[in-house]
Amino acid sequence: MRRILACAALCVAFGSQGVLAMPWVPERDDEVLERLPASTDPRARELRALQHDHAEAPHDLAIAVRLARASIQAGRAESDPRYFGWAEGAIAEWASLSEPPLDVLLLRATLRQNRHDFADALADLGQLLARDPRNAQAWLTAAVIHQVQGRFTTARQDCMPLLRLAPPLIATTCLANVESLSGRGARSYELLTRAIDKATDADPAERVFALASAAEMAVRLGRGSEAERIFAAGLALAPNDAQLLAARADFLLDAGRAEEVVALLSDETRVDGLLLRLALAEQQLSSPALTAHRDELLARYAASRLRRDALHQGEEARAALELLGAADEALRLARANFALQREPRDLRVLLEAALATGDLRSAEPALRLIRESALEDVRLAPLLARLEQP
């Protein structure tokens, strides 16, 4: 999920809190669903202005595209699914066409990617690239989806056109991400860090994308001090970036530095994945705040199920295993999640749940992918050793 969020943010730059309640459907088209609070945040002001412009000119494609992009960016920042719904509504008139405009195709693919409808997202990207084979963002989005699915050969092929179509840092990050998961971790990390050092004038969003990737590579290679430095550089540029915060929190949790996780995430509870990591830190510390945060997190997962989305299955599996001690439920969720996405974090929770239940056969799909890809990750090594014991 973190990789998907990062790509969604880059798509905008480069080209709610959940409640446990039954779904509600308004009776009239003009019924007010919610009045957003006034804000001095420039992004919020821009979004309100675009909403006003769209209401005044609902058939203006350019305004609709700008509104959809701004809504996606806000949805990512706020971890609020309503923004993604508003983005879909903004482009609905054109998205229903047999051949939508290229901008709409890319936005529809991004929205489908966000809700893990990877097959339809890739279909949109295929249609877009057939019409515009020089669309760098479409190639990048396809590469990210194939990487998340563990289809590294295809992801590598998607990255290749970026060498001539995208800024050098984007192309290098795309290829380095794939190669780092395919048995070439150290070399990929070195190539990417050199590219970051050279790209002093890169767009901030591109730089954050590269830094987040490099930090995760350093963690997988066991280079903790280097990971610390890269996390700091990334968070200096984007203090509220959910991917960076989640990856740094995981690094700190593995190191037993729960107090630092609480300090890092105490004001970031709107994002479900960050609330999970905060609760895990509070559990390590036996904090009295744990109960409220755990209950809130479970309510959000329940609300997610009411929306019938599968966005949280990997993290819900982790919550079931580590917060609730419900190993059987964790394994069920981890297996369902693995069918959709296969990043190192997804492999880890499946291996941990299989070991916790004693159902070692359930670990076989993850083990097969690790063998075939030659994935290097120091966090998985102890789990692999336990699984290989007679």
KOLFIMAR-773381 format. One record per residue (C-alpha): x, y, z; residue in three letters. Coordinates in nm, 3 decimals. Example, Ala and Ser with C-alpha at 12.3 -4.5 7.8 and 13.67 -1.06 7.14 Angstrom:
px|py|pz|residu
1.230|-0.450|0.780|ALA
1.367|-0.106|0.714|SER
REM end
This chain:
px|py|pz|residu
0.000|0.000|0.000|MET
0.282|0.243|0.075|ARG
0.419|0.207|-0.278|ARG
0.074|0.273|-0.420|ILE
0.038|0.590|-0.213|LEU
0.377|0.715|-0.321|ALA
0.293|0.664|-0.686|CYS
-0.042|0.837|-0.645|ALA
0.131|1.138|-0.494|ALA
0.387|1.145|-0.774|LEU
0.108|1.119|-1.031|CYS
-0.038|1.443|-0.899|VAL
0.297|1.622|-0.894|ALA
0.447|1.460|-1.198|PHE
0.193|1.480|-1.491|GLY
-1.095|1.034|0.732|SER
-1.089|0.904|0.970|GLN
-1.320|0.598|0.955|GLY
-1.628|0.552|1.174|VAL
-1.827|0.240|1.247|LEU
-2.165|0.312|1.091|ALA
-2.403|0.175|0.832|MET
-2.374|0.321|0.482|PRO
-2.608|0.614|0.417|TRP
-2.743|0.718|0.078|VAL
-2.878|1.074|0.030|PRO
-3.232|1.105|-0.101|GLU
-3.171|1.406|-0.333|ARG
-2.887|1.504|-0.567|ASP
-2.862|1.849|-0.406|ASP
-2.851|1.720|-0.047|GLU
-2.548|1.852|0.146|VAL
-2.334|1.562|0.268|LEU
-2.083|1.762|0.468|GLU
-1.954|2.116|0.502|ARG
-1.576|2.123|0.508|LEU
-1.422|2.343|0.777|PRO
-1.249|2.663|0.676|ALA
-0.874|2.629|0.662|SER
-0.568|2.840|0.606|THR
-0.398|2.542|0.439|ASP
-0.322|2.648|0.079|PRO
-0.410|2.299|-0.046|ARG
-0.751|2.316|0.122|ALA
-0.815|2.663|-0.021|ARG
-0.719|2.541|-0.367|GLU
-0.951|2.241|-0.336|LEU
-1.245|2.458|-0.227|ARG
-1.182|2.697|-0.516|ALA
-1.175|2.408|-0.763|LEU
-1.495|2.264|-0.616|GLN
-1.659|2.602|-0.666|HIS
-1.531|2.629|-1.024|ASP
-1.649|2.276|-1.101|HIS
-1.995|2.352|-0.962|ALA
-2.011|2.658|-1.187|GLU
-1.885|2.470|-1.495|ALA
-1.949|2.097|-1.440|PRO
-1.879|2.009|-1.805|HIS
-1.538|2.179|-1.824|ASP
-1.285|1.898|-1.866|LEU
-0.982|2.102|-1.763|ALA
-1.142|2.207|-1.433|ILE
-1.262|1.852|-1.366|ALA
-0.912|1.712|-1.418|VAL
-0.757|1.970|-1.187|ARG
-1.020|1.899|-0.922|LEU
-0.965|1.523|-0.948|ALA
-0.589|1.564|-0.912|ARG
-0.628|1.792|-0.610|ALA
-0.877|1.551|-0.452|SER
-0.642|1.256|-0.496|ILE
-0.361|1.452|-0.335|GLN
-0.586|1.550|-0.042|ALA
-0.715|1.195|-0.004|GLY
-0.364|1.066|0.026|ARG
-0.260|1.334|0.273|ALA
-0.568|1.287|0.491|GLU
-0.608|0.910|0.448|SER
-0.972|0.989|0.374|ASP
-1.151|0.777|0.110|PRO
-1.412|1.046|0.050|ARG
-1.165|1.253|-0.147|TYR
-1.109|0.966|-0.389|PHE
-1.486|0.940|-0.433|GLY
-1.499|1.311|-0.513|TRP
-1.221|1.264|-0.766|ALA
-1.419|0.987|-0.934|GLU
-1.728|1.208|-0.941|GLY
-1.537|1.497|-1.097|ALA
-1.432|1.290|-1.401|ILE
-1.735|1.059|-1.419|ALA
-1.879|1.229|-1.731|GLU
-1.566|1.148|-1.933|TRP
-1.466|0.825|-1.758|ALA
-1.784|0.661|-1.886|SER
-1.682|0.713|-2.251|LEU
-1.546|0.420|-2.452|SER
-1.233|0.627|-2.524|GLU
-1.189|0.873|-2.236|PRO
-0.948|1.165|-2.273|PRO
-0.590|1.070|-2.187|LEU
-0.584|1.273|-1.864|ASP
-0.902|1.101|-1.750|VAL
-0.765|0.757|-1.834|LEU
-0.459|0.824|-1.620|LEU
-0.669|0.953|-1.332|LEU
-0.908|0.658|-1.355|ARG
-0.611|0.420|-1.353|ALA
-0.470|0.598|-1.048|THR
-0.801|0.571|-0.864|LEU
-0.833|0.203|-0.951|ARG
-0.474|0.146|-0.843|GLN
-0.549|0.318|-0.512|ASN
-0.831|0.075|-0.435|ARG
-0.618|-0.221|-0.550|HIS
-0.823|-0.287|-0.863|ASP
-0.498|-0.363|-1.039|PHE
-0.641|-0.549|-1.337|ALA
-0.865|-0.260|-1.443|ASP
-0.592|-0.005|-1.365|ALA
-0.352|-0.191|-1.595|LEU
-0.623|-0.212|-1.863|ALA
-0.660|0.166|-1.848|ASP
-0.285|0.213|-1.867|LEU
-0.264|-0.023|-2.162|GLY
-0.530|0.176|-2.347|GLN
-0.354|0.501|-2.260|LEU
-0.012|0.381|-2.375|LEU
-0.154|0.246|-2.700|ALA
-0.269|0.600|-2.775|ARG
0.023|0.784|-2.614|ASP
0.330|0.559|-2.581|PRO
0.540|0.851|-2.457|ARG
0.332|0.902|-2.141|ASN
0.596|0.868|-1.869|ALA
0.351|0.866|-1.578|GLN
0.158|0.576|-1.730|ALA
0.478|0.369|-1.762|TRP
0.574|0.452|-1.403|LEU
0.232|0.361|-1.268|THR
0.234|0.030|-1.455|ALA
0.582|-0.044|-1.318|ALA
0.470|0.025|-0.962|VAL
0.165|-0.202|-0.996|ILE
0.368|-0.488|-1.144|HIS
0.631|-0.447|-0.873|GLN
0.367|-0.459|-0.599|VAL
0.233|-0.778|-0.759|GLN
0.580|-0.935|-0.756|GLY
0.600|-0.935|-1.137|ARG
0.953|-0.799|-1.150|PHE
1.040|-0.885|-1.510|THR
0.737|-0.695|-1.637|THR
0.802|-0.407|-1.398|ALA
1.158|-0.380|-1.529|ARG
1.024|-0.361|-1.885|GLN
0.785|-0.084|-1.781|ASP
1.075|0.116|-1.635|CYS
1.286|0.107|-1.950|MET
1.094|0.373|-2.150|PRO
1.144|0.613|-1.859|LEU
1.514|0.630|-1.941|LEU
1.422|0.852|-2.238|ARG
1.086|0.994|-2.124|LEU
1.125|1.089|-1.757|ALA
1.365|1.292|-1.543|PRO
1.678|1.086|-1.467|PRO
1.597|1.051|-1.097|LEU
1.254|0.903|-1.171|ILE
1.393|0.654|-1.422|ALA
1.673|0.549|-1.188|THR
1.436|0.511|-0.893|THR
1.200|0.295|-1.096|CYS
1.475|0.059|-1.211|LEU
1.654|0.056|-0.876|ALA
1.334|-0.040|-0.694|ASN
1.281|-0.341|-0.920|VAL
1.644|-0.450|-0.919|GLU
1.671|-0.416|-0.542|SER
1.394|-0.675|-0.507|LEU
1.557|-0.907|-0.761|SER
1.882|-1.009|-0.597|GLY
2.077|-0.691|-0.669|ARG
2.010|-0.497|-0.351|GLY
2.352|-0.345|-0.281|ALA
2.421|-0.241|-0.641|ARG
2.073|-0.088|-0.679|SER
2.110|0.103|-0.354|TYR
2.445|0.247|-0.459|GLU
2.313|0.351|-0.801|LEU
2.011|0.521|-0.648|LEU
2.201|0.707|-0.376|THR
2.446|0.837|-0.635|ARG
2.154|0.952|-0.851|ALA
1.999|1.132|-0.553|ILE
2.327|1.310|-0.480|ASP
2.351|1.427|-0.843|LYS
1.987|1.539|-0.874|ALA
2.026|1.856|-0.670|THR
1.764|2.040|-0.878|ASP
1.505|1.760|-0.884|ALA
1.140|1.836|-0.812|ASP
1.070|1.784|-0.437|PRO
0.809|1.514|-0.505|ALA
1.055|1.323|-0.722|GLU
1.324|1.356|-0.457|ARG
1.094|1.230|-0.180|VAL
0.997|0.930|-0.398|PHE
1.367|0.847|-0.447|ALA
1.461|0.902|-0.081|LEU
1.177|0.682|0.043|ALA
1.290|0.405|-0.191|SER
1.656|0.440|-0.088|ALA
1.569|0.435|0.282|ALA
1.374|0.112|0.246|GLU
1.662|-0.042|0.048|MET
1.905|0.051|0.325|ALA
1.678|-0.110|0.585|VAL
1.651|-0.432|0.382|ARG
2.031|-0.442|0.352|LEU
2.075|-0.392|0.727|GLY
2.244|-0.053|0.688|ARG
2.072|0.113|0.978|GLY
2.282|0.427|1.015|SER
2.248|0.502|0.644|GLU
1.874|0.445|0.662|ALA
1.853|0.692|0.951|GLU
2.029|0.960|0.745|ARG
1.804|0.906|0.443|ILE
1.486|0.903|0.649|PHE
1.590|1.235|0.800|ALA
1.653|1.386|0.456|ALA
1.318|1.266|0.324|GLY
1.118|1.383|0.624|LEU
1.289|1.722|0.610|ALA
1.134|1.763|0.264|LEU
0.799|1.598|0.344|ALA
0.738|1.581|0.721|PRO
0.393|1.425|0.681|ASN
0.468|1.178|0.401|ASP
0.284|0.861|0.501|ALA
0.521|0.621|0.328|GLN
0.829|0.770|0.490|LEU
0.668|0.787|0.833|LEU
0.548|0.427|0.813|ALA
0.885|0.295|0.697|ALA
1.073|0.487|0.966|ARG
0.828|0.371|1.233|ALA
0.876|0.008|1.125|ASP
1.252|0.054|1.143|PHE
1.225|0.197|1.495|LEU
0.983|-0.073|1.611|LEU
1.220|-0.347|1.493|ASP
1.500|-0.172|1.683|ALA
1.294|-0.160|2.004|GLY
1.278|0.220|1.997|ARG
0.908|0.251|2.074|ALA
0.939|0.587|2.250|GLU
1.066|0.741|1.927|GLU
0.770|0.595|1.736|VAL
0.529|0.763|1.976|VAL
0.708|1.094|1.932|ALA
0.708|1.050|1.554|LEU
0.342|0.952|1.513|LEU
0.148|1.106|1.800|SER
0.006|1.375|1.568|ASP
-0.039|1.144|1.266|GLU
-0.332|0.931|1.376|THR
-0.559|1.019|1.082|ARG
-0.366|0.773|0.862|VAL
-0.470|0.417|0.946|ASP
-0.128|0.262|0.884|GLY
0.037|0.517|1.110|LEU
-0.221|0.464|1.383|LEU
-0.138|0.093|1.368|LEU
0.231|0.162|1.422|ARG
0.155|0.403|1.705|LEU
-0.055|0.135|1.876|ALA
0.223|-0.123|1.831|LEU
0.468|0.118|1.997|ALA
0.224|0.183|2.281|GLU
0.189|-0.192|2.327|GLN
0.567|-0.224|2.365|GLN
0.556|0.054|2.625|LEU
0.242|-0.073|2.806|SER
0.096|0.272|2.748|SER
-0.252|0.356|2.881|PRO
-0.325|0.517|2.543|ALA
-0.316|0.176|2.374|LEU
-0.676|0.076|2.442|THR
-0.831|0.382|2.279|ALA
-0.601|0.369|1.978|HIS
-0.653|-0.005|1.930|ARG
-1.031|0.032|1.948|ASP
-1.024|0.321|1.701|GLU
-0.810|0.120|1.461|LEU
-1.046|-0.179|1.477|LEU
-1.342|0.052|1.412|ALA
-1.169|0.185|1.102|ARG
-1.106|-0.167|0.974|TYR
-1.473|-0.247|1.030|ALA
-1.573|0.065|0.836|ALA
-1.337|-0.040|0.558|SER
-1.511|-0.376|0.536|ARG
-1.848|-0.200|0.514|LEU
-1.709|-0.017|0.210|ARG
-1.605|-0.358|0.075|ARG
-1.250|-0.253|0.008|ASP
-0.941|-0.468|0.058|ALA
-0.695|-0.187|0.117|LEU
-0.616|-0.278|0.476|HIS
-0.581|-0.657|0.465|GLN
-0.204|-0.663|0.510|GLY
-0.205|-0.416|0.797|GLU
-0.515|-0.571|0.950|GLU
-0.332|-0.904|0.944|ALA
-0.047|-0.740|1.134|ARG
-0.292|-0.592|1.385|ALA
-0.460|-0.928|1.435|ALA
-0.127|-1.099|1.492|LEU
0.059|-0.842|1.702|GLU
-0.215|-0.644|1.878|LEU
-0.483|-0.910|1.925|LEU
-0.289|-1.235|1.922|GLY
-0.542|-1.376|1.675|ALA
-0.303|-1.585|1.466|ALA
-0.566|-1.774|1.264|ASP
-0.739|-1.453|1.158|GLU
-0.402|-1.297|1.083|ALA
-0.314|-1.584|0.853|LEU
-0.648|-1.561|0.671|ARG
-0.597|-1.190|0.609|LEU
-0.231|-1.229|0.517|ALA
-0.313|-1.493|0.257|ARG
-0.587|-1.279|0.105|ALA
-0.352|-0.981|0.101|ASN
-0.075|-1.183|-0.065|PHE
-0.308|-1.260|-0.354|ALA
-0.314|-0.886|-0.429|LEU
0.024|-0.746|-0.329|GLN
0.362|-0.897|-0.257|ARG
0.599|-0.636|-0.122|GLU
0.853|-0.740|0.146|PRO
0.617|-0.624|0.420|ARG
0.342|-0.848|0.278|ASP
0.581|-1.144|0.266|LEU
0.682|-1.081|0.625|ARG
0.333|-1.082|0.773|VAL
0.245|-1.400|0.583|LEU
0.559|-1.577|0.709|LEU
0.498|-1.457|1.065|GLU
0.135|-1.567|1.062|ALA
0.224|-1.907|0.918|ALA
0.481|-1.961|1.192|LEU
0.240|-1.841|1.462|ALA
-0.029|-2.089|1.354|THR
0.205|-2.373|1.266|GLY
0.050|-2.384|0.919|ASP
0.383|-2.380|0.738|LEU
0.231|-2.479|0.404|ARG
0.067|-2.137|0.390|SER
0.413|-1.982|0.377|ALA
0.506|-2.162|0.056|GLU
0.386|-1.894|-0.191|PRO
0.598|-1.634|-0.013|ALA
0.896|-1.869|0.004|LEU
0.864|-1.941|-0.367|ARG
0.866|-1.571|-0.453|LEU
1.169|-1.511|-0.230|ILE
1.358|-1.796|-0.398|ARG
1.264|-1.692|-0.751|GLU
1.345|-1.324|-0.698|SER
1.654|-1.380|-0.479|ALA
1.515|-1.108|-0.251|LEU
1.761|-0.976|0.008|GLU
1.603|-0.858|0.334|ASP
1.768|-0.894|0.672|VAL
1.427|-0.876|0.843|ARG
1.312|-1.192|0.667|LEU
1.627|-1.394|0.739|ALA
1.526|-1.507|1.093|PRO
1.183|-1.613|0.968|LEU
1.334|-1.811|0.680|LEU
1.571|-1.981|0.922|ALA
1.281|-2.091|1.142|ARG
1.084|-2.218|0.844|LEU
1.380|-2.422|0.722|GLU
1.427|-2.600|1.056|GLN
1.347|-2.972|1.037|PRO
REM end
